[in-house]
Amino acid sequence: MIGELKTLNKDNLNKNAVWGKKGEKVKIISVSGNAVIYENSKGLRYPCNVKDLE
């Protein structure tokens, strides 16, 4: 799964920020249990849940 391109199936939100929009293509950087770190097209890395990816 590491290195694969996946699509977010819902918005990835923090309290005051939008980390990712639904439909955005992201690259998987690391997987730890149910948590995933992904990198967006701008090169920024954020966490999300495995279930939030298609």
Predicted model as a PDB file, atoms N, CA, C, CB and O in Angstrom, pLDDT in the B-factor column:
MODEL        1                                                                  
ATOM      1  N   MET A   1       0.822  -1.198   0.000  1.00 80.00           N  
ATOM      2  CA  MET A   1       0.000   0.000   0.000  1.00 80.00           C  
ATOM      3  C   MET A   1       0.868   1.265   0.000  1.00 80.00           C  
ATOM      4  CB  MET A   1      -0.937  -0.003   1.212  1.00 80.00           C  
ATOM      5  O   MET A   1       0.455   2.282  -0.557  1.00 80.00           O  
ATOM      6  N   ILE A   2       2.042   1.228   0.602  1.00 91.00           N  
ATOM      7  CA  ILE A   2       2.916   2.409   0.641  1.00 91.00           C  
ATOM      8  C   ILE A   2       3.360   2.750  -0.771  1.00 91.00           C  
ATOM      9  CB  ILE A   2       4.153   2.166   1.558  1.00 91.00           C  
ATOM     10  O   ILE A   2       3.785   1.876  -1.527  1.00 91.00           O  
ATOM     11  N   GLY A   3       3.259   4.020  -1.122  1.00 92.00           N  
ATOM     12  CA  GLY A   3       3.634   4.491  -2.451  1.00 92.00           C  
ATOM     13  C   GLY A   3       2.485   4.507  -3.443  1.00 92.00           C  
ATOM     14  O   GLY A   3       2.628   5.062  -4.533  1.00 92.00           O  
ATOM     15  N   GLU A   4       1.359   3.918  -3.100  1.00 94.00           N  
ATOM     16  CA  GLU A   4       0.206   3.885  -4.000  1.00 94.00           C  
ATOM     17  C   GLU A   4      -0.513   5.220  -4.025  1.00 94.00           C  
ATOM     18  CB  GLU A   4      -0.761   2.784  -3.587  1.00 94.00           C  
ATOM     19  O   GLU A   4      -0.474   5.971  -3.051  1.00 94.00           O  
ATOM     20  N   LEU A   5      -1.167   5.514  -5.132  1.00 96.00           N  
ATOM     21  CA  LEU A   5      -2.033   6.686  -5.239  1.00 96.00           C  
ATOM     22  C   LEU A   5      -3.446   6.257  -4.894  1.00 96.00           C  
ATOM     23  CB  LEU A   5      -1.969   7.321  -6.667  1.00 96.00           C  
ATOM     24  O   LEU A   5      -3.962   5.287  -5.450  1.00 96.00           O  
ATOM     25  N   LYS A   6      -4.064   6.971  -3.988  1.00 96.00           N  
ATOM     26  CA  LYS A   6      -5.433   6.698  -3.561  1.00 96.00           C  
ATOM     27  C   LYS A   6      -6.246   7.978  -3.689  1.00 96.00           C  
ATOM     28  CB  LYS A   6      -5.473   6.154  -2.098  1.00 96.00           C  
ATOM     29  O   LYS A   6      -5.690   9.054  -3.911  1.00 96.00           O  
ATOM     30  N   THR A   7      -7.567   7.860  -3.548  1.00 96.00           N  
ATOM     31  CA  THR A   7      -8.475   8.993  -3.613  1.00 96.00           C  
ATOM     32  C   THR A   7      -9.197   9.135  -2.279  1.00 96.00           C  
ATOM     33  CB  THR A   7      -9.487   8.828  -4.773  1.00 96.00           C  
ATOM     34  O   THR A   7      -9.674   8.150  -1.715  1.00 96.00           O  
ATOM     35  N   LEU A   8      -9.274  10.366  -1.778  1.00 96.00           N  
ATOM     36  CA  LEU A   8     -10.025  10.615  -0.547  1.00 96.00           C  
ATOM     37  C   LEU A   8     -11.509  10.485  -0.843  1.00 96.00           C  
ATOM     38  CB  LEU A   8      -9.698  12.022   0.039  1.00 96.00           C  
ATOM     39  O   LEU A   8     -11.997  11.085  -1.800  1.00 96.00           O  
ATOM     40  N   ASN A   9     -12.242   9.711  -0.038  1.00 96.00           N  
ATOM     41  CA  ASN A   9     -13.677   9.543  -0.277  1.00 96.00           C  
ATOM     42  C   ASN A   9     -14.522  10.451   0.609  1.00 96.00           C  
ATOM     43  CB  ASN A   9     -14.076   8.098  -0.051  1.00 96.00           C  
ATOM     44  O   ASN A   9     -15.750  10.395   0.560  1.00 96.00           O  
ATOM     45  N   LYS A  10     -13.871  11.291   1.423  1.00 95.00           N  
ATOM     46  CA  LYS A  10     -14.565  12.342   2.162  1.00 95.00           C  
ATOM     47  C   LYS A  10     -13.545  13.412   2.537  1.00 95.00           C  
ATOM     48  CB  LYS A  10     -15.279  11.769   3.437  1.00 95.00           C  
ATOM     49  O   LYS A  10     -12.339  13.176   2.477  1.00 95.00           O  
ATOM     50  N   ASP A  11     -14.033  14.587   2.924  1.00 95.00           N  
ATOM     51  CA  ASP A  11     -13.131  15.669   3.298  1.00 95.00           C  
ATOM     52  C   ASP A  11     -12.356  15.297   4.553  1.00 95.00           C  
ATOM     53  CB  ASP A  11     -13.911  16.975   3.517  1.00 95.00           C  
ATOM     54  O   ASP A  11     -12.911  14.724   5.490  1.00 95.00           O  
ATOM     55  N   ASN A  12     -11.065  15.629   4.564  1.00 94.00           N  
ATOM     56  CA  ASN A  12     -10.206  15.399   5.722  1.00 94.00           C  
ATOM     57  C   ASN A  12     -10.077  16.736   6.450  1.00 94.00           C  
ATOM     58  CB  ASN A  12      -8.788  14.823   5.300  1.00 94.00           C  
ATOM     59  O   ASN A  12      -9.361  17.631   6.000  1.00 94.00           O  
ATOM     60  N   LEU A  13     -10.778  16.862   7.580  1.00 93.00           N  
ATOM     61  CA  LEU A  13     -10.875  18.133   8.287  1.00 93.00           C  
ATOM     62  C   LEU A  13     -10.162  18.094   9.631  1.00 93.00           C  
ATOM     63  CB  LEU A  13     -12.327  18.507   8.489  1.00 93.00           C  
ATOM     64  O   LEU A  13     -10.110  17.059  10.295  1.00 93.00           O  
ATOM     65  N   ASN A  14      -9.611  19.248  10.020  1.00 91.00           N  
ATOM     66  CA  ASN A  14      -9.109  19.481  11.361  1.00 91.00           C  
ATOM     67  C   ASN A  14     -10.017  20.547  11.953  1.00 91.00           C  
ATOM     68  CB  ASN A  14      -7.580  19.921  11.369  1.00 91.00           C  
ATOM     69  O   ASN A  14     -10.919  21.020  11.261  1.00 91.00           O  
ATOM     70  N   LYS A  15      -9.817  20.940  13.201  1.00 91.00           N  
ATOM     71  CA  LYS A  15     -10.693  21.930  13.828  1.00 91.00           C  
ATOM     72  C   LYS A  15     -10.861  23.193  12.988  1.00 91.00           C  
ATOM     73  CB  LYS A  15     -10.152  22.299  15.187  1.00 91.00           C  
ATOM     74  O   LYS A  15     -11.989  23.632  12.762  1.00 91.00           O  
ATOM     75  N   ASN A  16      -9.769  23.781  12.524  1.00 91.00           N  
ATOM     76  CA  ASN A  16      -9.835  25.055  11.798  1.00 91.00           C  
ATOM     77  C   ASN A  16      -9.305  24.970  10.379  1.00 91.00           C  
ATOM     78  CB  ASN A  16      -9.068  26.103  12.544  1.00 91.00           C  
ATOM     79  O   ASN A  16      -9.200  25.997   9.709  1.00 91.00           O  
ATOM     80  N   ALA A  17      -8.969  23.787   9.899  1.00 93.00           N  
ATOM     81  CA  ALA A  17      -8.340  23.680   8.585  1.00 93.00           C  
ATOM     82  C   ALA A  17      -8.908  22.499   7.801  1.00 93.00           C  
ATOM     83  CB  ALA A  17      -6.820  23.534   8.732  1.00 93.00           C  
ATOM     84  O   ALA A  17      -9.364  21.511   8.376  1.00 93.00           O  
ATOM     85  N   VAL A  18      -8.871  22.626   6.494  1.00 93.00           N  
ATOM     86  CA  VAL A  18      -9.237  21.531   5.597  1.00 93.00           C  
ATOM     87  C   VAL A  18      -7.929  20.951   5.071  1.00 93.00           C  
ATOM     88  CB  VAL A  18     -10.186  22.019   4.414  1.00 93.00           C  
ATOM     89  O   VAL A  18      -7.202  21.619   4.335  1.00 93.00           O  
ATOM     90  N   TRP A  19      -7.629  19.710   5.448  1.00 94.00           N  
ATOM     91  CA  TRP A  19      -6.387  19.076   5.026  1.00 94.00           C  
ATOM     92  C   TRP A  19      -6.506  18.425   3.663  1.00 94.00           C  
ATOM     93  CB  TRP A  19      -5.960  18.052   6.039  1.00 94.00           C  
ATOM     94  O   TRP A  19      -5.510  18.307   2.949  1.00 94.00           O  
ATOM     95  N   GLY A  20      -7.698  18.001   3.288  1.00 94.00           N  
ATOM     96  CA  GLY A  20      -7.898  17.356   2.003  1.00 94.00           C  
ATOM     97  C   GLY A  20      -9.363  17.378   1.617  1.00 94.00           C  
ATOM     98  O   GLY A  20     -10.242  17.273   2.472  1.00 94.00           O  
ATOM     99  N   LYS A  21      -9.620  17.514   0.332  1.00 95.00           N  
ATOM    100  CA  LYS A  21     -10.987  17.545  -0.187  1.00 95.00           C  
ATOM    101  C   LYS A  21     -11.361  16.192  -0.776  1.00 95.00           C  
ATOM    102  CB  LYS A  21     -11.140  18.650  -1.249  1.00 95.00           C  
ATOM    103  O   LYS A  21     -10.503  15.448  -1.252  1.00 95.00           O  
ATOM    104  N   LYS A  22     -12.640  15.886  -0.735  1.00 96.00           N  
ATOM    105  CA  LYS A  22     -13.160  14.654  -1.329  1.00 96.00           C  
ATOM    106  C   LYS A  22     -12.784  14.602  -2.807  1.00 96.00           C  
ATOM    107  CB  LYS A  22     -14.701  14.560  -1.152  1.00 96.00           C  
ATOM    108  O   LYS A  22     -12.957  15.585  -3.527  1.00 96.00           O  
ATOM    109  N   GLY A  23     -12.276  13.468  -3.258  1.00 96.00           N  
ATOM    110  CA  GLY A  23     -11.903  13.290  -4.656  1.00 96.00           C  
ATOM    111  C   GLY A  23     -10.456  13.625  -4.961  1.00 96.00           C  
ATOM    112  O   GLY A  23     -10.000  13.405  -6.083  1.00 96.00           O  
ATOM    113  N   GLU A  24      -9.713  14.157  -3.982  1.00 95.00           N  
ATOM    114  CA  GLU A  24      -8.314  14.523  -4.192  1.00 95.00           C  
ATOM    115  C   GLU A  24      -7.448  13.258  -4.255  1.00 95.00           C  
ATOM    116  CB  GLU A  24      -7.819  15.470  -3.061  1.00 95.00           C  
ATOM    117  O   GLU A  24      -7.624  12.341  -3.453  1.00 95.00           O  
ATOM    118  N   LYS A  25      -6.519  13.215  -5.204  1.00 96.00           N  
ATOM    119  CA  LYS A  25      -5.588  12.100  -5.333  1.00 96.00           C  
ATOM    120  C   LYS A  25      -4.419  12.346  -4.381  1.00 96.00           C  
ATOM    121  CB  LYS A  25      -5.091  11.937  -6.816  1.00 96.00           C  
ATOM    122  O   LYS A  25      -3.837  13.431  -4.375  1.00 96.00           O  
ATOM    123  N   VAL A  26      -4.075  11.335  -3.573  1.00 96.00           N  
ATOM    124  CA  VAL A  26      -2.999  11.447  -2.597  1.00 96.00           C  
ATOM    125  C   VAL A  26      -2.103  10.210  -2.682  1.00 96.00           C  
ATOM    126  CB  VAL A  26      -3.570  11.617  -1.163  1.00 96.00           C  
ATOM    127  O   VAL A  26      -2.533   9.145  -3.123  1.00 96.00           O  
ATOM    128  N   LYS A  27      -0.846  10.373  -2.250  1.00 97.00           N  
ATOM    129  CA  LYS A  27       0.125   9.287  -2.243  1.00 97.00           C  
ATOM    130  C   LYS A  27       0.312   8.818  -0.803  1.00 97.00           C  
ATOM    131  CB  LYS A  27       1.486   9.738  -2.870  1.00 97.00           C  
ATOM    132  O   LYS A  27       0.524   9.636   0.092  1.00 97.00           O  
ATOM    133  N   ILE A  28       0.236   7.518  -0.575  1.00 97.00           N  
ATOM    134  CA  ILE A  28       0.382   6.951   0.760  1.00 97.00           C  
ATOM    135  C   ILE A  28       1.861   6.934   1.133  1.00 97.00           C  
ATOM    136  CB  ILE A  28      -0.224   5.518   0.829  1.00 97.00           C  
ATOM    137  O   ILE A  28       2.692   6.419   0.385  1.00 97.00           O  
ATOM    138  N   ILE A  29       2.184   7.505   2.302  1.00 96.00           N  
ATOM    139  CA  ILE A  29       3.558   7.571   2.789  1.00 96.00           C  
ATOM    140  C   ILE A  29       3.820   6.508   3.843  1.00 96.00           C  
ATOM    141  CB  ILE A  29       3.855   8.953   3.357  1.00 96.00           C  
ATOM    142  O   ILE A  29       4.848   5.833   3.791  1.00 96.00           O  
ATOM    143  N   SER A  30       2.906   6.344   4.803  1.00 96.00           N  
ATOM    144  CA  SER A  30       3.092   5.308   5.825  1.00 96.00           C  
ATOM    145  C   SER A  30       1.745   4.824   6.332  1.00 96.00           C  
ATOM    146  CB  SER A  30       3.943   5.838   6.997  1.00 96.00           C  
ATOM    147  O   SER A  30       0.742   5.535   6.270  1.00 96.00           O  
ATOM    148  N   VAL A  31       1.748   3.588   6.839  1.00 95.00           N  
ATOM    149  CA  VAL A  31       0.543   2.975   7.384  1.00 95.00           C  
ATOM    150  C   VAL A  31       0.885   2.438   8.768  1.00 95.00           C  
ATOM    151  CB  VAL A  31      -0.004   1.837   6.447  1.00 95.00           C  
ATOM    152  O   VAL A  31       1.886   1.744   8.947  1.00 95.00           O  
ATOM    153  N   SER A  32       0.038   2.769   9.747  1.00 94.00           N  
ATOM    154  CA  SER A  32       0.223   2.270  11.106  1.00 94.00           C  
ATOM    155  C   SER A  32      -1.157   1.948  11.678  1.00 94.00           C  
ATOM    156  CB  SER A  32       0.985   3.315  12.004  1.00 94.00           C  
ATOM    157  O   SER A  32      -1.876   2.841  12.127  1.00 94.00           O  
ATOM    158  N   GLY A  33      -1.514   0.678  11.659  1.00 93.00           N  
ATOM    159  CA  GLY A  33      -2.831   0.273  12.128  1.00 93.00           C  
ATOM    160  C   GLY A  33      -3.911   0.835  11.225  1.00 93.00           C  
ATOM    161  O   GLY A  33      -3.910   0.565  10.024  1.00 93.00           O  
ATOM    162  N   ASN A  34      -4.846   1.623  11.784  1.00 93.00           N  
ATOM    163  CA  ASN A  34      -5.915   2.248  11.012  1.00 93.00           C  
ATOM    164  C   ASN A  34      -5.542   3.625  10.512  1.00 93.00           C  
ATOM    165  CB  ASN A  34      -7.162   2.337  11.837  1.00 93.00           C  
ATOM    166  O   ASN A  34      -6.304   4.238   9.765  1.00 93.00           O  
ATOM    167  N   ALA A  35      -4.375   4.129  10.914  1.00 95.00           N  
ATOM    168  CA  ALA A  35      -3.956   5.478  10.526  1.00 95.00           C  
ATOM    169  C   ALA A  35      -3.034   5.422   9.305  1.00 95.00           C  
ATOM    170  CB  ALA A  35      -3.245   6.185  11.704  1.00 95.00           C  
ATOM    171  O   ALA A  35      -2.243   4.494   9.139  1.00 95.00           O  
ATOM    172  N   VAL A  36      -3.164   6.439   8.465  1.00 96.00           N  
ATOM    173  CA  VAL A  36      -2.351   6.570   7.261  1.00 96.00           C  
ATOM    174  C   VAL A  36      -1.812   7.987   7.210  1.00 96.00           C  
ATOM    175  CB  VAL A  36      -3.172   6.232   5.974  1.00 96.00           C  
ATOM    176  O   VAL A  36      -2.512   8.937   7.560  1.00 96.00           O  
ATOM    177  N   ILE A  37      -0.570   8.129   6.776  1.00 97.00           N  
ATOM    178  CA  ILE A  37      -0.014   9.449   6.474  1.00 97.00           C  
ATOM    179  C   ILE A  37       0.032   9.533   4.957  1.00 97.00           C  
ATOM    180  CB  ILE A  37       1.428   9.669   7.131  1.00 97.00           C  
ATOM    181  O   ILE A  37       0.590   8.659   4.294  1.00 97.00           O  
ATOM    182  N   TYR A  38      -0.560  10.594   4.410  1.00 96.00           N  
ATOM    183  CA  TYR A  38      -0.554  10.766   2.960  1.00 96.00           C  
ATOM    184  C   TYR A  38       0.098  12.092   2.593  1.00 96.00           C  
ATOM    185  CB  TYR A  38      -1.986  10.695   2.394  1.00 96.00           C  
ATOM    186  O   TYR A  38       0.211  13.003   3.413  1.00 96.00           O  
ATOM    187  N   GLU A  39       0.522  12.171   1.334  1.00 96.00           N  
ATOM    188  CA  GLU A  39       1.129  13.391   0.794  1.00 96.00           C  
ATOM    189  C   GLU A  39       0.250  13.882  -0.342  1.00 96.00           C  
ATOM    190  CB  GLU A  39       2.603  13.141   0.303  1.00 96.00           C  
ATOM    191  O   GLU A  39      -0.089  13.115  -1.244  1.00 96.00           O  
ATOM    192  N   ASN A  40      -0.127  15.170  -0.303  1.00 94.00           N  
ATOM    193  CA  ASN A  40      -0.972  15.710  -1.364  1.00 94.00           C  
ATOM    194  C   ASN A  40      -0.118  16.223  -2.522  1.00 94.00           C  
ATOM    195  CB  ASN A  40      -1.867  16.838  -0.819  1.00 94.00           C  
ATOM    196  O   ASN A  40       1.103  16.069  -2.499  1.00 94.00           O  
ATOM    197  N   SER A  41      -0.729  16.818  -3.513  1.00 93.00           N  
ATOM    198  CA  SER A  41      -0.016  17.279  -4.704  1.00 93.00           C  
ATOM    199  C   SER A  41       0.948  18.426  -4.416  1.00 93.00           C  
ATOM    200  CB  SER A  41      -1.005  17.710  -5.753  1.00 93.00           C  
ATOM    201  O   SER A  41       1.865  18.671  -5.201  1.00 93.00           O  
ATOM    202  N   LYS A  42       0.756  19.128  -3.308  1.00 93.00           N  
ATOM    203  CA  LYS A  42       1.651  20.229  -2.925  1.00 93.00           C  
ATOM    204  C   LYS A  42       2.839  19.736  -2.110  1.00 93.00           C  
ATOM    205  CB  LYS A  42       0.883  21.280  -2.130  1.00 93.00           C  
ATOM    206  O   LYS A  42       3.726  20.523  -1.778  1.00 93.00           O  
ATOM    207  N   GLY A  43       2.872  18.442  -1.779  1.00 95.00           N  
ATOM    208  CA  GLY A  43       3.966  17.880  -1.005  1.00 95.00           C  
ATOM    209  C   GLY A  43       3.759  17.949   0.497  1.00 95.00           C  
ATOM    210  O   GLY A  43       4.668  17.624   1.261  1.00 95.00           O  
ATOM    211  N   LEU A  44       2.573  18.367   0.936  1.00 95.00           N  
ATOM    212  CA  LEU A  44       2.267  18.446   2.367  1.00 95.00           C  
ATOM    213  C   LEU A  44       1.744  17.097   2.839  1.00 95.00           C  
ATOM    214  CB  LEU A  44       1.230  19.572   2.661  1.00 95.00           C  
ATOM    215  O   LEU A  44       1.018  16.414   2.117  1.00 95.00           O  
ATOM    216  N   ARG A  45       2.123  16.716   4.068  1.00 96.00           N  
ATOM    217  CA  ARG A  45       1.736  15.409   4.605  1.00 96.00           C  
ATOM    218  C   ARG A  45       0.748  15.570   5.752  1.00 96.00           C  
ATOM    219  CB  ARG A  45       2.974  14.631   5.079  1.00 96.00           C  
ATOM    220  O   ARG A  45       0.915  16.422   6.625  1.00 96.00           O  
ATOM    221  N   TYR A  46      -0.290  14.728   5.731  1.00 96.00           N  
ATOM    222  CA  TYR A  46      -1.343  14.778   6.737  1.00 96.00           C  
ATOM    223  C   TYR A  46      -1.778  13.367   7.111  1.00 96.00           C  
ATOM    224  CB  TYR A  46      -2.545  15.594   6.227  1.00 96.00           C  
ATOM    225  O   TYR A  46      -1.619  12.440   6.316  1.00 96.00           O  
ATOM    226  N   PRO A  47      -2.326  13.191   8.315  1.00 95.00           N  
ATOM    227  CA  PRO A  47      -2.871  11.892   8.708  1.00 95.00           C  
ATOM    228  C   PRO A  47      -4.334  11.753   8.304  1.00 95.00           C  
ATOM    229  CB  PRO A  47      -2.726  11.692  10.213  1.00 95.00           C  
ATOM    230  O   PRO A  47      -5.044  12.747   8.144  1.00 95.00           O  
ATOM    231  N   CYS A  48      -4.768  10.527   8.143  1.00 95.00           N  
ATOM    232  CA  CYS A  48      -6.186  10.235   7.952  1.00 95.00           C  
ATOM    233  C   CYS A  48      -6.433   8.775   8.294  1.00 95.00           C  
ATOM    234  CB  CYS A  48      -6.637  10.549   6.494  1.00 95.00           C  
ATOM    235  O   CYS A  48      -5.497   8.031   8.587  1.00 95.00           O  
ATOM    236  N   ASN A  49      -7.679   8.374   8.257  1.00 95.00           N  
ATOM    237  CA  ASN A  49      -8.080   7.010   8.555  1.00 95.00           C  
ATOM    238  C   ASN A  49      -8.039   6.184   7.272  1.00 95.00           C  
ATOM    239  CB  ASN A  49      -9.492   6.975   9.192  1.00 95.00           C  
ATOM    240  O   ASN A  49      -8.316   6.704   6.191  1.00 95.00           O  
ATOM    241  N   VAL A  50      -7.700   4.915   7.383  1.00 94.00           N  
ATOM    242  CA  VAL A  50      -7.655   4.020   6.222  1.00 94.00           C  
ATOM    243  C   VAL A  50      -9.016   3.986   5.529  1.00 94.00           C  
ATOM    244  CB  VAL A  50      -7.233   2.591   6.648  1.00 94.00           C  
ATOM    245  O   VAL A  50      -9.075   3.916   4.302  1.00 94.00           O  
ATOM    246  N   LYS A  51     -10.098   4.035   6.285  1.00 94.00           N  
ATOM    247  CA  LYS A  51     -11.448   3.980   5.718  1.00 94.00           C  
ATOM    248  C   LYS A  51     -11.806   5.206   4.890  1.00 94.00           C  
ATOM    249  CB  LYS A  51     -12.454   3.818   6.819  1.00 94.00           C  
ATOM    250  O   LYS A  51     -12.780   5.174   4.139  1.00 94.00           O  
ATOM    251  N   ASP A  52     -11.029   6.297   5.012  1.00 93.00           N  
ATOM    252  CA  ASP A  52     -11.298   7.517   4.266  1.00 93.00           C  
ATOM    253  C   ASP A  52     -10.669   7.506   2.872  1.00 93.00           C  
ATOM    254  CB  ASP A  52     -10.794   8.707   5.041  1.00 93.00           C  
ATOM    255  O   ASP A  52     -10.747   8.501   2.151  1.00 93.00           O  
ATOM    256  N   LEU A  53     -10.052   6.398   2.492  1.00 95.00           N  
ATOM    257  CA  LEU A  53      -9.396   6.275   1.183  1.00 95.00           C  
ATOM    258  C   LEU A  53     -10.077   5.233   0.334  1.00 95.00           C  
ATOM    259  CB  LEU A  53      -7.920   5.925   1.345  1.00 95.00           C  
ATOM    260  O   LEU A  53     -10.565   4.228   0.850  1.00 95.00           O  
ATOM    261  N   GLU A  54     -10.115   5.466  -0.977  1.00 92.00           N  
ATOM    262  CA  GLU A  54     -10.660   4.488  -1.928  1.00 92.00           C  
ATOM    263  C   GLU A  54      -9.530   3.818  -2.661  1.00 92.00           C  
ATOM    264  CB  GLU A  54     -11.628   5.153  -2.928  1.00 92.00           C  
ATOM    265  O   GLU A  54      -9.768   2.959  -3.509  1.00 92.00           O  
TER     266      GLU A  54                                                      
ENDMDL                                                                          
END                                                                             
